[in-house]
Amino acid sequence: MELDPLRAALPSSSLAQPGGVTAELAQARTKLRESAPPNRWDAVMAEVTRLQVDQAMSPLAAMRAVQAKLASGWQPRA
């Protein structure tokens, strides 16, 4: 299956910018990374994963929950 004709039919802006859930996940991850303490990104992502498994949260909901925890003063362990 050749995709070049499909790419030619799409506006260039739609190829460069994710939309929908993909965009929401990217924005949530960016906000989470910006608010994560220095050198603690792995611990922050471990908490996201823990919430997904233990609480059956979606990736987006888990990232938002950890963002809220960080905003309330929670500090992940190193």
N, CA, C and O atoms as a MOPAC input file, in Angstrom:
PM7 MOZYME 1SCF
protein

 N      0.84200 1    -1.18700 1     0.00000 1
 C      0.00000 1     0.00000 1     0.00000 1
 C      0.88000 1     1.24100 1     0.00000 1
 O      1.74100 1     1.39600 1     0.86600 1
 N      0.67200 1     2.10000 1    -0.94300 1
 C      1.45500 1     3.30900 1    -1.07100 1
 C      0.74900 1     4.46500 1    -0.36200 1
 O     -0.44100 1     4.70000 1    -0.56800 1
 N      1.49900 1     5.17900 1     0.47100 1
 C      0.91000 1     6.26400 1     1.25200 1
 C      1.19300 1     7.64400 1     0.68300 1
 O      0.57100 1     8.61800 1     1.10800 1
 N      2.10600 1     7.75400 1    -0.25700 1
 C      2.44500 1     9.07000 1    -0.78700 1
 C      1.23900 1     9.82000 1    -1.36300 1
 O      1.09900 1    11.01400 1    -1.09800 1
 N      0.35600 1     9.16600 1    -2.14800 1
 C     -0.82300 1     9.90200 1    -2.62500 1
 C     -1.70300 1    10.38300 1    -1.48000 1
 O     -2.30100 1    11.45700 1    -1.55600 1
 N     -1.78000 1     9.58800 1    -0.42200 1
 C     -2.57200 1     9.98300 1     0.74200 1
 C     -1.94200 1    11.20100 1     1.41500 1
 O     -2.64100 1    12.14700 1     1.77800 1
 N     -0.64900 1    11.17400 1     1.57600 1
 C      0.04600 1    12.30800 1     2.18700 1
 C     -0.13800 1    13.57300 1     1.37000 1
 O     -0.30500 1    14.66100 1     1.92200 1
 N     -0.10800 1    13.42600 1     0.05500 1
 C     -0.26600 1    14.58900 1    -0.81800 1
 C     -1.65500 1    15.20000 1    -0.68700 1
 O     -1.82800 1    16.40100 1    -0.89200 1
 N     -2.63800 1    14.38400 1    -0.34600 1
 C     -4.01100 1    14.87100 1    -0.23900 1
 C     -4.27300 1    15.56100 1     1.09800 1
 O     -5.24200 1    16.31000 1     1.22000 1
 N     -3.43000 1    15.32500 1     2.10100 1
 C     -3.62700 1    15.91200 1     3.42300 1
 C     -2.90000 1    17.24100 1     3.53600 1
 O     -1.81100 1    17.40100 1     2.98500 1
 N     -3.48500 1    18.18500 1     4.23600 1
 C     -2.77400 1    19.44700 1     4.47400 1
 C     -1.53600 1    19.17700 1     5.32000 1
 O     -1.55900 1    18.30700 1     6.19000 1
 N     -0.47200 1    19.90400 1     5.07800 1
 C      0.77500 1    19.67500 1     5.81000 1
 C      0.60300 1    19.89000 1     7.30200 1
 O      1.29400 1    19.24400 1     8.08900 1
 N     -0.29000 1    20.77100 1     7.71700 1
 C     -0.49200 1    21.01600 1     9.14500 1
 C     -1.05700 1    19.78700 1     9.84900 1
 O     -0.76700 1    19.57900 1    11.02700 1
 N     -1.84900 1    18.97600 1     9.17300 1
 C     -2.41500 1    17.79600 1     9.82100 1
 C     -1.37200 1    16.70900 1    10.00000 1
 O     -1.53700 1    15.83700 1    10.85300 1
 N     -0.30700 1    16.73900 1     9.22000 1
 C      0.76300 1    15.76300 1     9.37300 1
 C      1.68400 1    16.12200 1    10.52200 1
 O      2.25500 1    15.23400 1    11.15400 1
 N      1.83700 1    17.39200 1    10.80100 1
 C      2.77700 1    17.84200 1    11.81800 1
 C      2.15500 1    17.92100 1    13.20500 1
 O      2.87000 1    17.83200 1    14.20300 1
 N      0.85500 1    18.08500 1    13.28800 1
 C      0.21600 1    18.28100 1    14.58000 1
 C     -0.72300 1    17.12500 1    14.88800 1
 O     -1.65500 1    16.84900 1    14.13300 1
 N     -0.46400 1    16.44400 1    16.02100 1
 C     -1.38600 1    15.37500 1    16.39600 1
 C     -2.73300 1    15.96100 1    16.81500 1
 O     -2.80800 1    17.12000 1    17.22400 1
 N     -3.77500 1    15.17800 1    16.71600 1
 C     -5.09400 1    15.65700 1    17.09300 1
 C     -5.77500 1    14.71100 1    18.04600 1
 O     -5.31900 1    13.58700 1    18.25300 1
 N     -6.86000 1    15.16100 1    18.62500 1
 C     -7.67600 1    14.32000 1    19.49100 1
 C     -6.94100 1    13.83900 1    20.71800 1
 O     -6.25800 1    14.60600 1    21.39700 1
 N     -7.08900 1    12.56300 1    20.99200 1
 C     -6.50300 1    11.96200 1    22.19100 1
 C     -4.98200 1    12.03900 1    22.14800 1
 O     -4.34100 1    12.25100 1    23.17700 1
 N     -4.40600 1    11.86800 1    20.97000 1
 C     -2.94900 1    11.94800 1    20.84400 1
 C     -2.44500 1    13.30800 1    21.29900 1
 O     -1.44000 1    13.39100 1    22.00400 1
 N     -3.12000 1    14.35900 1    20.91100 1
 C     -2.72400 1    15.70300 1    21.32300 1
 C     -2.89800 1    15.88800 1    22.82100 1
 O     -2.05200 1    16.49800 1    23.47500 1
 N     -3.98200 1    15.36800 1    23.36600 1
 C     -4.20700 1    15.47800 1    24.81300 1
 C     -3.12300 1    14.74100 1    25.58400 1
 O     -2.62800 1    15.25000 1    26.58900 1
 N     -2.74800 1    13.55300 1    25.12900 1
 C     -1.67500 1    12.79600 1    25.79000 1
 C     -0.35400 1    13.55200 1    25.70800 1
 O      0.38600 1    13.62100 1    26.69000 1
 N     -0.05900 1    14.11100 1    24.55800 1
 C      1.18200 1    14.86500 1    24.39400 1
 C      1.20200 1    16.09000 1    25.30800 1
 O      2.22600 1    16.38300 1    25.92500 1
 N      0.08800 1    16.80100 1    25.39800 1
 C      0.01800 1    17.97500 1    26.26800 1
 C      0.13700 1    17.58000 1    27.73400 1
 O      0.83400 1    18.24500 1    28.50000 1
 N     -0.53400 1    16.50900 1    28.13000 1
 C     -0.47400 1    16.05600 1    29.52600 1
 C      0.94200 1    15.63300 1    29.88600 1
 O      1.43000 1    15.94400 1    30.97300 1
 N      1.60000 1    14.92700 1    28.97800 1
 C      2.97400 1    14.49000 1    29.22800 1
 C      3.91400 1    15.68500 1    29.33200 1
 O      4.81000 1    15.69400 1    30.17600 1
 N      3.72300 1    16.68100 1    28.49400 1
 C      4.55500 1    17.88400 1    28.54700 1
 C      4.36800 1    18.61200 1    29.87400 1
 O      5.34700 1    19.00200 1    30.50900 1
 N      3.12300 1    18.79700 1    30.29500 1
 C      2.85100 1    19.46900 1    31.58000 1
 C      3.44400 1    18.67600 1    32.73200 1
 O      4.00100 1    19.25000 1    33.66700 1
 N      3.32300 1    17.34800 1    32.66300 1
 C      3.85100 1    16.48900 1    33.72100 1
 C      5.36700 1    16.61400 1    33.79500 1
 O      5.93400 1    16.73200 1    34.88100 1
 N      6.01500 1    16.58800 1    32.64600 1
 C      7.47200 1    16.69900 1    32.62500 1
 C      7.92500 1    18.05800 1    33.16200 1
 O      8.92600 1    18.13800 1    33.87400 1
 N      7.20500 1    19.11400 1    32.82900 1
 C      7.56200 1    20.45600 1    33.29800 1
 C      7.42000 1    20.58500 1    34.81500 1
 O      8.17200 1    21.32900 1    35.44500 1
 N      6.47300 1    19.87300 1    35.39700 1
 C      6.26300 1    19.99500 1    36.84200 1
 C      6.99200 1    18.92300 1    37.64600 1
 O      6.99200 1    18.96600 1    38.87600 1
 N      7.61400 1    17.96300 1    36.96300 1
 C      8.35900 1    16.91700 1    37.67300 1
 C      9.63300 1    17.50500 1    38.27100 1
 O     10.29500 1    18.33100 1    37.64100 1
 N      9.97700 1    17.08000 1    39.48400 1
 C     11.23000 1    17.55100 1    40.07200 1
 C     12.42400 1    17.09600 1    39.22100 1
 O     12.35000 1    16.07200 1    38.54400 1
 N     13.50300 1    17.84900 1    39.25900 1
 C     14.68800 1    17.45600 1    38.49500 1
 C     15.14300 1    16.04200 1    38.86100 1
 O     15.12200 1    15.65300 1    40.02900 1
 N     15.54300 1    15.30200 1    37.87300 1
 C     16.07000 1    13.93600 1    38.04800 1
 C     15.06600 1    12.96700 1    38.65000 1
 O     15.46900 1    11.94500 1    39.20500 1
 N     13.78000 1    13.25300 1    38.56000 1
 C     12.75700 1    12.35300 1    39.12000 1
 C     11.75300 1    11.87500 1    38.07200 1
 O     10.71400 1    11.32000 1    38.42900 1
 N     12.04300 1    12.07900 1    36.79000 1
 C     11.10000 1    11.72600 1    35.74300 1
 C     10.74800 1    10.24000 1    35.78600 1
 O      9.58500 1     9.87600 1    35.61100 1
 N     11.73000 1     9.38600 1    36.01500 1
 C     11.45200 1     7.94300 1    36.07200 1
 C     10.49100 1     7.61200 1    37.20700 1
 O      9.60100 1     6.77800 1    37.04200 1
 N     10.66400 1     8.25700 1    38.35300 1
 C      9.77300 1     8.01300 1    39.49100 1
 C      8.36600 1     8.54000 1    39.20900 1
 O      7.37900 1     7.92900 1    39.61900 1
 N      8.27600 1     9.66200 1    38.51700 1
 C      6.97200 1    10.21900 1    38.15800 1
 C      6.25400 1     9.26300 1    37.20900 1
 O      5.07100 1     8.97400 1    37.38900 1
 N      6.96500 1     8.77600 1    36.20600 1
 C      6.35500 1     7.84600 1    35.25600 1
 C      6.02600 1     6.50200 1    35.92000 1
 O      5.07000 1     5.83600 1    35.52300 1
 N      6.80100 1     6.10800 1    36.91300 1
 C      6.48200 1     4.88500 1    37.65400 1
 C      5.15700 1     5.04700 1    38.39500 1
 O      4.37900 1     4.09800 1    38.49300 1
 N      4.90200 1     6.23400 1    38.90900 1
 C      3.63000 1     6.49300 1    39.58500 1
 C      2.47700 1     6.49400 1    38.58500 1
 O      1.39100 1     6.00500 1    38.89400 1
 N      2.70200 1     7.03500 1    37.39400 1
 C      1.68300 1     6.99000 1    36.34100 1
 C      1.34500 1     5.53400 1    36.02500 1
 O      0.17300 1     5.16500 1    35.94600 1
 N      2.36500 1     4.72300 1    35.84800 1
 C      2.16200 1     3.30500 1    35.54300 1
 C      1.45400 1     2.59200 1    36.68800 1
 O      0.56300 1     1.77500 1    36.45600 1
 N      1.84600 1     2.89900 1    37.92500 1
 C      1.21100 1     2.27000 1    39.09100 1
 C     -0.28000 1     2.57700 1    39.12100 1
 O     -1.09100 1     1.68500 1    39.37200 1
 N     -0.64700 1     3.82200 1    38.86900 1
 C     -2.06300 1     4.19100 1    38.86800 1
 C     -2.81800 1     3.48600 1    37.74000 1
 O     -3.96600 1     3.07900 1    37.91800 1
 N     -2.17800 1     3.34500 1    36.59200 1
 C     -2.82300 1     2.64200 1    35.48700 1
 C     -3.11800 1     1.19000 1    35.86500 1
 O     -4.18800 1     0.66900 1    35.55200 1
 N     -2.18100 1     0.54800 1    36.52800 1
 C     -2.33600 1    -0.86200 1    36.87600 1
 C     -3.24800 1    -1.02600 1    38.09500 1
 O     -4.22700 1    -1.77000 1    38.04300 1
 N     -2.93200 1    -0.33900 1    39.17800 1
 C     -3.66500 1    -0.52600 1    40.43800 1
 C     -5.07400 1     0.05200 1    40.41700 1
 O     -5.99000 1    -0.51800 1    41.00800 1
 N     -5.25000 1     1.18700 1    39.73400 1
 C     -6.54200 1     1.86500 1    39.73300 1
 C     -7.28800 1     1.72700 1    38.40700 1
 O     -8.37000 1     2.28800 1    38.23200 1
 N     -6.70200 1     0.97900 1    37.48200 1
 C     -7.29700 1     0.77100 1    36.15000 1
 C     -7.60500 1     2.10100 1    35.45800 1
 O     -8.65300 1     2.26000 1    34.83200 1
 N     -6.68400 1     3.04500 1    35.58000 1
 C     -6.85100 1     4.35800 1    34.95800 1
 C     -6.32300 1     4.32800 1    33.54000 1
 O     -5.43100 1     3.54600 1    33.21100 1
 N     -6.88100 1     5.18400 1    32.70600 1
 C     -6.34100 1     5.36900 1    31.36100 1
 C     -5.01400 1     6.11500 1    31.49400 1
 O     -4.76600 1     6.74200 1    32.52400 1
 N     -4.16200 1     6.06000 1    30.47800 1
 C     -2.90800 1     6.81400 1    30.55500 1
 C     -3.12900 1     8.31600 1    30.79600 1
 O     -2.40300 1     8.93400 1    31.57400 1
 N     -4.12300 1     8.89000 1    30.13100 1
 C     -4.39500 1    10.31600 1    30.30000 1
 C     -4.86200 1    10.62100 1    31.72100 1
 O     -4.39100 1    11.58200 1    32.32900 1
 N     -5.76500 1     9.83200 1    32.25000 1
 C     -6.26000 1    10.05000 1    33.61400 1
 C     -5.13300 1     9.88300 1    34.63600 1
 O     -5.05300 1    10.64300 1    35.60100 1
 N     -4.27100 1     8.90000 1    34.42700 1
 C     -3.15900 1     8.67700 1    35.35200 1
 C     -2.18100 1     9.84700 1    35.31700 1
 O     -1.69800 1    10.28100 1    36.36400 1
 N     -1.88500 1    10.35900 1    34.12900 1
 C     -0.97700 1    11.51700 1    34.03800 1
 C     -1.58600 1    12.73300 1    34.73000 1
 O     -0.89000 1    13.46500 1    35.43400 1
 N     -2.86700 1    12.94300 1    34.53200 1
 C     -3.53100 1    14.07800 1    35.19400 1
 C     -3.55700 1    13.90200 1    36.70600 1
 O     -3.40500 1    14.87900 1    37.43900 1
 N     -3.74700 1    12.68600 1    37.18300 1
 C     -3.76100 1    12.42900 1    38.62200 1
 C     -2.38800 1    12.70300 1    39.22800 1
 O     -2.29100 1    13.30300 1    40.29800 1
 N     -1.33500 1    12.27100 1    38.55600 1
 C      0.01700 1    12.51500 1    39.06000 1
 C      0.33500 1    14.00900 1    38.98700 1
 O      0.99600 1    14.54500 1    39.87600 1
 N     -0.12500 1    14.67700 1    37.94500 1
 C      0.05200 1    16.13700 1    37.85300 1
 C     -0.59800 1    16.81800 1    39.05400 1
 O     -0.01800 1    17.73400 1    39.63700 1
 N     -1.78700 1    16.37900 1    39.42400 1
 C     -2.48600 1    16.95200 1    40.58200 1
 C     -1.72000 1    16.66200 1    41.86900 1
 O     -1.62400 1    17.52300 1    42.74400 1
 N     -1.17400 1    15.44900 1    41.98700 1
 C     -0.37400 1    15.11000 1    43.16800 1
 C      0.84900 1    16.01000 1    43.26900 1
 O      1.17000 1    16.50500 1    44.35000 1
 N      1.52700 1    16.22100 1    42.15800 1
 C      2.70800 1    17.09200 1    42.15700 1
 C      2.32400 1    18.51900 1    42.53600 1
 O      3.04700 1    19.17800 1    43.28400 1
 N      1.19600 1    18.99500 1    42.02700 1
 C      0.73500 1    20.34600 1    42.33900 1
 C      0.39400 1    20.51000 1    43.81100 1
 O      0.48300 1    21.61100 1    44.35600 1
 N      0.00400 1    19.41500 1    44.45500 1
 C     -0.34900 1    19.49200 1    45.88000 1
 C      0.86400 1    19.26900 1    46.78600 1
 O      0.72800 1    19.24100 1    48.00900 1
 N      2.05500 1    19.10900 1    46.18600 1
 C      3.26600 1    18.99800 1    46.99400 1
 C      3.87300 1    17.61100 1    47.07800 1
 O      4.90400 1    17.43300 1    47.72700 1
 N      3.26900 1    16.63500 1    46.44600 1
 C      3.82300 1    15.28100 1    46.47400 1
 C      5.19100 1    15.25200 1    45.80700 1
 O      5.38700 1    15.85100 1    44.74900 1
 N      6.11900 1    14.56800 1    46.41900 1
 C      7.46500 1    14.41000 1    45.87200 1
 C      7.73400 1    12.93500 1    45.64700 1
 O      7.68400 1    12.15300 1    46.59600 1
 N      8.02000 1    12.53200 1    44.41000 1
 C      8.32400 1    11.13900 1    44.15400 1
 C      9.66400 1    10.75100 1    44.76300 1
 O     10.57600 1    11.56800 1    44.88200 1
 N      9.75600 1     9.49200 1    45.14100 1
 C     11.02600 1     9.00400 1    45.68800 1
 C     12.04600 1     8.85100 1    44.57100 1
 O     11.70100 1     8.56100 1    43.42600 1
 N     13.27700 1     9.04700 1    44.91800 1
 C     14.36000 1     8.92400 1    43.92000 1
 C     14.62400 1     7.48900 1    43.55100 1
 O     15.49800 1     7.21300 1    42.72900 1

